[in-house]
């Protein structure tokens, strides 16, 4: 099981942070029709039940926004991935169609409000640490180009930063060649829904990504 350490700099400003880590062998497909039926149903339900102005008050998103501010980043300018996805859903645009693994990750995110990182485990080099981005630290966001991660919670390996709650990176992104998948659900404050979200993600991996050898662990201070 891949483990993640948390830097002291992040521990100080987010003393109640929790990380739910899931590892799975997967089969990546361009699309899964049964999964998209479930996604479309969920999007319709959320659009009927929620208003855009309510998104930032969801417990997981509110805690993450506070964490961004504590780290030195403006969450309104650098939106959390979960918040951005929910805004897209409530505007009637639905979710992006990427591949079955990323799509099921996004489904868990809009259902729970957790920002979730999804990584090709074979593209990660060495130990993983979570800390705060530094000025000038290089980072190419997935589909976003160069992203300023200064003051943003980020994941690093021996090569450098590869993940954040705003955007995953091009370097560690999931493609149809991905065989080993790492998912990290971030709760910036203790959240009882984290375990439920973890079980949901594991079930979806098994059902829609031929998930095998699924392992999970909880990291907290």
JOSULKA-V843991 format. One record per helix or strand of 2 or more residues. SS is the DSSP state (H for helix, E for strand). FROM is the first residue (numbers start at 1). TO is the last residue. Records with the same first field share a line. If there is no record, write none. Layout:
SS=FROM-TO / FROM-TO
This chain:
E=4-6 / 18-25 / 115-120 / 128-132 / 140-141 / 145-146 / 153-156 / 161-164 / 180-187 / 212-220
H=8-13 / 33-49 / 52-57 / 59-71 / 81-90 / 100-112 / 121-123 / 193-208
